[in-house]
């Protein structure tokens, strides 16, 4: 695989999904949003956070990190809070950090590459913003709009960094495998396959690894190109509904990688974010949009990370909590406080639809719709839960 020469910079927008809670050790879920200069990333950041940061028409506009925290929209939380007349409604929050970070050659430490790659290594997924609009007044760093080229440039840099990580592990394993240890010999063969896979320009996320032990090796390597990816096509207003040839090209990339794609008009999203709630509704109606595109982006990010939401409901406070699919009741309790998990007794659960249909926790209990679940219960999306614990 040819190493690219020095060239244009990249940028990183880091997202951390959190919920205000007592357990400060819980770091939440993170998505790193990447993209070339002038693809609309800072515009999208402005729309998400209403932070009014710079969004100038030249590279390296974002020099110092910009941070914004916004609530995750969820109509279910609003309806539950209204139903029980809660005094304090607390949504899950997302933290956005917009950071300048990468130049070609970052895998060799050029520019701010080490810092950029360090941030990417810590995230759970990558959201890749790609320019899919033509505008002579907004300069493209490579002189023309070409989503396939732009995607390839960033993927190449991540793969090159991964190849270095694999090469180091391969050299160490090759030396250790001389002992004749079968486990190490099998690992060596897997690493050689992975090395060839990356060398062919293929990301680690498409590498087939069914052996549980080898999957553990992959997790230890923490490869950048192994992160799941969501593509965001940034389009102009008049191409939001129908798309264009650039979007179609990006859709083919996403389909080939079995990744999702969300179409967003960044300029429109920034305008929407600056309006009052009632004005937003009117503007969305004029645009024939049911909701802001950024809401679709957040939901797609949840699907990408396989996240779900459960609720704690009460007159004093109603909260939304984000967890991974498959988390069992004690783990969900631990999102609220480590004491809840350590002293877990049971979870009293009402499905969201049942809660709304019954009108209250007491009515749901009377109708037998509040279930008592133990330590093996996997929390479902929309569960309204009262945890019982003792420490």
C-alpha positions as CSV (number, residue, x, y, z in Angstrom):
1,X,0.0,0.0,0.0
2,X,1.5,3.3,-1.1
3,X,2.0,5.9,1.6
4,X,0.5,9.3,0.7
5,X,2.6,12.4,0.5
6,X,2.1,15.4,2.8
7,X,-1.1,17.3,1.9
8,X,-4.2,18.9,3.2
9,X,-5.3,18.8,6.9
10,X,-8.3,17.0,8.4
11,X,-10.4,17.9,11.4
12,X,-12.0,16.0,14.3
13,X,-15.3,16.6,16.1
14,X,-15.4,14.4,19.2
15,X,-18.8,13.4,20.7
16,X,-19.3,12.0,24.2
17,X,-22.8,10.8,25.2
18,X,-23.4,11.3,28.9
19,X,-26.2,11.5,31.4
20,X,-26.0,13.8,34.4
21,X,-25.5,11.3,37.3
22,X,-23.9,10.7,40.6
23,X,-21.5,8.1,39.2
24,X,-18.8,10.4,37.8
25,X,-16.6,7.4,36.9
26,X,-18.9,6.5,34.0
27,X,-17.4,8.0,30.8
28,X,-20.4,7.4,28.5
29,X,-20.2,6.7,24.8
30,X,-18.0,8.5,22.3
31,X,-18.2,9.2,18.6
32,X,-15.5,11.0,16.7
33,X,-16.7,13.0,13.7
34,X,-14.1,13.3,11.0
35,X,-14.0,15.2,7.7
36,X,-11.8,17.2,5.4
37,X,-11.8,21.1,5.7
38,X,-14.8,22.9,4.3
39,X,-17.1,20.0,4.3
40,X,-19.5,21.8,6.8
41,X,-18.3,20.2,10.0
42,X,-18.1,23.5,12.0
43,X,-21.5,24.5,10.6
44,X,-23.0,21.3,11.9
45,X,-21.2,21.9,15.2
46,X,-22.8,25.4,15.4
47,X,-26.2,23.9,14.7
48,X,-25.9,21.3,17.4
49,X,-24.6,23.6,20.1
50,X,-25.6,27.1,18.9
51,X,-22.1,28.0,19.9
52,X,-21.5,30.3,17.0
53,X,-17.9,29.2,16.6
54,X,-15.8,30.2,13.5
55,X,-16.8,28.5,10.3
56,X,-14.5,30.3,7.8
57,X,-13.7,29.4,4.3
58,X,-10.1,28.2,4.8
59,X,-8.3,25.3,6.3
60,X,-7.3,25.2,10.0
61,X,-10.2,27.5,10.9
62,X,-10.6,25.4,14.1
63,X,-7.4,25.7,16.1
64,X,-8.4,25.5,19.7
65,X,-11.0,22.9,20.9
66,X,-14.6,24.0,20.9
67,X,-16.9,22.2,23.4
68,X,-20.7,22.1,23.5
69,X,-23.1,20.0,25.5
70,X,-26.7,19.5,24.2
71,X,-29.6,17.4,25.2
72,X,-30.6,14.4,23.2
73,X,-34.1,14.8,21.9
74,X,-36.6,12.1,23.0
75,X,-40.3,12.7,22.8
76,X,-40.9,9.8,25.2
77,X,-39.1,11.7,28.0
78,X,-41.3,14.7,27.3
79,X,-44.5,12.7,27.4
80,X,-43.5,10.8,30.6
81,X,-42.5,14.1,32.3
82,X,-45.8,15.7,31.3
83,X,-47.8,12.7,32.4
84,X,-46.4,12.6,36.0
85,X,-46.1,16.5,36.2
86,X,-42.4,16.1,37.1
87,X,-40.6,19.1,38.6
88,X,-37.3,18.3,36.9
89,X,-36.8,16.7,33.5
90,X,-33.3,15.5,32.7
91,X,-32.4,14.2,29.2
92,X,-29.4,12.3,28.2
93,X,-26.7,14.7,27.0
94,X,-24.1,14.7,24.2
95,X,-20.8,16.5,24.5
96,X,-19.3,17.9,21.3
97,X,-15.6,18.8,21.1
98,X,-14.5,20.4,17.8
99,X,-10.7,19.9,17.4
100,X,-8.3,20.6,14.5
101,X,-6.1,17.6,14.3
102,X,-4.8,15.7,11.2
103,X,-2.6,16.2,8.2
104,X,-1.6,13.6,5.7
105,X,1.3,11.8,7.2
106,X,-0.4,11.9,10.7
107,X,0.3,8.1,11.0
108,X,3.9,9.1,11.0
109,X,3.4,11.8,13.6
110,X,3.2,14.8,11.2
111,X,1.2,17.9,12.2
112,X,-1.1,17.2,15.1
113,X,-1.5,13.6,13.9
114,X,-0.6,12.0,17.2
115,X,-3.1,14.1,19.1
116,X,-5.8,13.4,16.4
117,X,-5.2,9.6,16.3
118,X,-5.1,9.5,20.1
119,X,-8.6,11.0,20.2
120,X,-9.9,8.6,17.5
121,X,-8.5,5.6,19.4
122,X,-10.6,6.5,22.4
123,X,-13.9,6.7,20.7
124,X,-16.5,4.0,20.1
125,X,-17.4,5.0,16.5
126,X,-16.6,7.4,13.7
127,X,-19.1,9.7,12.1
128,X,-17.6,10.8,8.7
129,X,-18.9,14.1,7.3
130,X,-18.5,14.3,3.5
131,X,-19.1,17.3,1.3
132,X,-21.7,16.5,-1.3
133,X,-22.6,20.0,-2.5
134,X,-21.1,22.3,-5.2
135,X,-20.4,25.9,-4.3
136,X,-17.7,28.0,-6.1
137,X,-17.6,30.3,-3.1
138,X,-16.5,27.6,-0.7
139,X,-13.0,26.2,-1.6
140,X,-12.4,22.5,-1.6
141,X,-8.8,21.7,-0.5
142,X,-8.4,19.4,-3.5
143,X,-10.0,21.7,-6.0
144,X,-13.1,19.7,-6.7
145,X,-15.9,17.9,-4.9
146,X,-15.3,14.1,-5.0
147,X,-16.8,12.1,-2.0
148,X,-15.0,8.9,-3.1
149,X,-11.6,10.6,-3.0
150,X,-12.3,12.3,0.3
151,X,-13.5,9.1,2.0
152,X,-10.4,7.3,0.6
153,X,-8.0,9.9,1.9
154,X,-9.2,9.7,5.5
155,X,-9.6,5.9,5.4
156,X,-6.0,5.6,4.1
157,X,-4.6,7.6,7.0
158,X,-6.4,5.5,9.6
159,X,-5.3,2.2,7.9
160,X,-1.7,3.3,7.8
161,X,-1.8,4.0,11.5
162,X,-3.3,0.5,12.0
163,X,-0.7,-1.1,9.9
164,X,2.0,0.2,12.2
165,X,0.2,-1.2,15.2
166,X,-0.2,-4.6,13.6
167,X,3.4,-4.7,12.4
168,X,4.6,-4.2,16.0
169,X,2.3,-6.9,17.4
170,X,3.2,-9.2,14.5
171,X,7.0,-8.9,15.1
172,X,6.5,-9.6,18.8
173,X,4.2,-12.6,18.2
174,X,6.5,-14.0,15.5
175,X,9.4,-14.0,18.0
176,X,7.3,-15.6,20.8
177,X,5.8,-18.2,18.4
178,X,9.3,-19.8,17.9
179,X,8.6,-21.6,21.2
180,X,6.1,-23.8,19.3
181,X,3.1,-22.6,21.4
182,X,0.0,-23.4,19.3
183,X,-1.9,-20.5,20.5
184,X,0.8,-18.1,19.5
185,X,1.2,-19.8,16.1
186,X,-2.5,-19.4,15.5
187,X,-2.3,-15.7,16.5
188,X,0.6,-15.2,14.2
189,X,-1.4,-16.6,11.2
190,X,-4.3,-14.3,12.1
191,X,-2.0,-11.3,12.3
192,X,-0.5,-12.1,8.9
193,X,-4.0,-12.2,7.4
194,X,-4.8,-8.9,9.0
195,X,-1.6,-7.4,7.8
196,X,-2.4,-8.4,4.2
197,X,-6.0,-7.2,4.6
198,X,-4.9,-3.7,5.7
199,X,-2.1,-3.7,3.1
200,X,-4.8,-4.1,0.4
201,X,-6.4,-0.9,1.6
202,X,-9.3,-2.6,3.4
203,X,-10.3,-1.3,6.9
204,X,-10.1,-3.5,9.9
205,X,-13.9,-3.4,10.4
206,X,-14.3,-5.6,7.3
207,X,-11.8,-8.2,8.5
208,X,-13.4,-11.6,9.4
209,X,-12.3,-12.9,12.8
210,X,-14.6,-15.5,14.3
211,X,-12.3,-17.0,16.8
212,X,-13.0,-15.6,20.3
213,X,-9.4,-15.4,21.3
214,X,-8.5,-13.6,18.1
215,X,-11.3,-11.2,18.6
216,X,-9.7,-10.4,21.9
217,X,-6.4,-9.7,20.1
218,X,-8.3,-7.3,17.8
219,X,-9.8,-5.5,20.9
220,X,-6.3,-5.2,22.4
221,X,-5.0,-3.7,19.1
222,X,-7.7,-1.0,19.3
223,X,-7.5,-0.4,15.5
224,X,-8.8,2.9,14.2
225,X,-10.3,1.5,11.0
226,X,-12.1,-1.1,13.1
227,X,-14.5,1.5,14.4
228,X,-18.0,1.4,13.0
229,X,-18.7,4.2,10.7
230,X,-21.7,6.4,9.9
231,X,-21.5,8.7,6.9
232,X,-23.1,12.1,6.8
233,X,-23.7,13.6,3.4
234,X,-23.7,17.4,3.7
235,X,-25.9,18.7,0.8
236,X,-27.4,22.0,-0.3
237,X,-31.0,22.9,0.6
238,X,-32.4,22.2,-2.9
239,X,-30.8,18.8,-2.9
240,X,-31.9,17.7,0.6
241,X,-34.9,15.7,-0.6
242,X,-33.7,14.2,-3.9
243,X,-29.9,14.1,-3.4
244,X,-27.4,14.3,-6.3
245,X,-24.7,12.3,-8.0
246,X,-22.3,12.9,-5.1
247,X,-24.8,11.5,-2.6
248,X,-25.4,8.5,-4.8
249,X,-21.6,7.8,-4.9
250,X,-21.4,8.1,-1.1
251,X,-24.4,5.8,-0.8
252,X,-22.6,3.1,-2.8
253,X,-19.7,3.4,-0.4
254,X,-21.9,3.1,2.6
255,X,-23.8,0.1,1.1
256,X,-20.5,-1.6,0.3
257,X,-19.4,-1.2,3.9
258,X,-22.9,-2.0,5.4
259,X,-22.8,1.4,7.0
260,X,-25.6,3.9,7.5
261,X,-25.8,7.3,5.7
262,X,-27.7,10.4,6.8
263,X,-28.3,13.3,4.5
264,X,-28.1,16.7,6.1
265,X,-28.1,20.3,4.8
266,X,-25.7,21.9,7.3
267,X,-26.6,25.5,6.4
268,X,-30.3,24.8,7.0
269,X,-29.6,23.1,10.3
270,X,-27.7,26.1,11.5
271,X,-30.6,28.4,10.6
272,X,-33.1,26.1,12.5
273,X,-30.9,26.1,15.6
274,X,-31.0,29.8,15.8
275,X,-34.8,30.0,15.9
276,X,-37.1,29.9,18.9
277,X,-39.0,26.6,19.3
278,X,-42.3,27.8,17.8
279,X,-40.4,29.5,14.9
280,X,-38.5,26.2,14.3
281,X,-41.8,24.4,13.9
282,X,-43.0,26.9,11.3
283,X,-39.7,26.8,9.4
284,X,-39.7,23.0,9.4
285,X,-43.2,23.0,8.1
286,X,-42.2,25.4,5.3
287,X,-39.3,23.1,4.4
288,X,-41.7,20.1,4.6
289,X,-39.4,18.5,7.2
290,X,-40.9,16.6,10.2
291,X,-37.9,17.3,12.4
292,X,-34.4,18.8,12.2
293,X,-31.9,16.5,10.3
294,X,-29.7,16.5,13.3
295,X,-32.3,14.5,15.2
296,X,-31.9,11.8,12.6
297,X,-28.2,12.0,12.9
298,X,-28.4,11.4,16.7
299,X,-30.7,8.5,16.3
300,X,-28.5,7.0,13.6
301,X,-25.6,7.4,16.0
302,X,-27.5,5.4,18.6
303,X,-28.2,2.7,16.1
304,X,-24.5,2.7,15.1
305,X,-23.4,2.2,18.7
306,X,-26.3,-0.2,19.4
307,X,-27.6,2.0,22.2
308,X,-31.0,2.1,24.0
309,X,-32.6,4.4,26.5
310,X,-34.4,3.6,29.7
311,X,-36.2,6.0,32.1
312,X,-36.6,6.7,35.8
313,X,-39.9,8.4,36.3
314,X,-41.2,10.4,39.3
315,X,-42.9,13.7,40.3
316,X,-39.6,15.0,41.6
317,X,-37.5,14.0,38.6
318,X,-37.8,12.1,35.3
319,X,-34.5,11.1,33.6
320,X,-33.4,9.4,30.4
321,X,-30.4,7.0,30.6
322,X,-28.4,5.6,27.7
323,X,-26.9,2.1,27.8
324,X,-25.7,-0.5,25.3
325,X,-28.1,-3.1,24.0
326,X,-27.9,-6.3,26.0
327,X,-27.0,-4.6,29.3
328,X,-28.6,-6.4,32.2
329,X,-30.6,-4.8,35.1
330,X,-27.7,-4.4,37.6
331,X,-25.5,-2.8,34.9
332,X,-28.3,-0.3,34.1
333,X,-28.6,0.4,37.8
334,X,-24.9,1.2,37.9
335,X,-25.4,4.0,35.3
336,X,-27.4,5.8,38.0
337,X,-25.0,5.0,40.9
338,X,-22.4,2.4,41.7
339,X,-24.3,1.6,44.9
340,X,-27.4,0.6,42.9
341,X,-25.4,-2.0,41.1
342,X,-23.5,-3.3,44.1
343,X,-26.6,-3.7,46.2
344,X,-29.0,-4.6,43.4
345,X,-32.1,-6.6,44.6
346,X,-34.5,-6.3,41.7
347,X,-35.9,-4.0,39.0
348,X,-39.5,-3.1,38.8
349,X,-40.2,-2.5,35.1
350,X,-43.0,-0.9,33.1
351,X,-42.8,-0.8,29.3
352,X,-43.1,2.8,28.0
353,X,-46.2,2.1,26.1
354,X,-47.9,0.5,29.1
355,X,-46.9,3.4,31.3
356,X,-48.5,5.9,28.9
357,X,-51.6,3.8,28.4
358,X,-52.1,3.3,32.1
359,X,-51.4,6.9,33.0
360,X,-49.4,6.2,36.2
361,X,-47.1,3.7,37.9
362,X,-49.9,2.8,40.4
363,X,-52.4,2.0,37.6
364,X,-49.8,-0.1,35.8
365,X,-49.1,-2.0,39.0
366,X,-52.8,-2.6,39.5
367,X,-53.2,-4.0,36.0
368,X,-50.2,-6.3,36.5
369,X,-48.1,-4.4,34.0
370,X,-45.3,-3.7,36.4
371,X,-42.9,-6.6,36.3
372,X,-40.4,-7.6,38.9
373,X,-37.1,-8.6,37.2
374,X,-33.9,-10.0,38.6
375,X,-30.2,-9.9,37.8
376,X,-30.5,-11.7,34.4
377,X,-33.0,-9.3,32.9
378,X,-31.8,-7.5,29.8
379,X,-33.1,-3.9,29.8
380,X,-35.3,-3.0,26.8
381,X,-35.5,0.3,25.0
382,X,-38.1,2.5,26.6
383,X,-38.3,0.6,29.9
384,X,-39.4,2.7,32.9
385,X,-37.5,1.2,35.9
386,X,-37.6,1.5,39.6
387,X,-34.5,-0.1,41.1
388,X,-34.6,-1.8,44.5
389,X,-31.2,-2.1,46.2
390,X,-29.6,-2.5,49.6
391,X,-26.0,-1.6,50.6
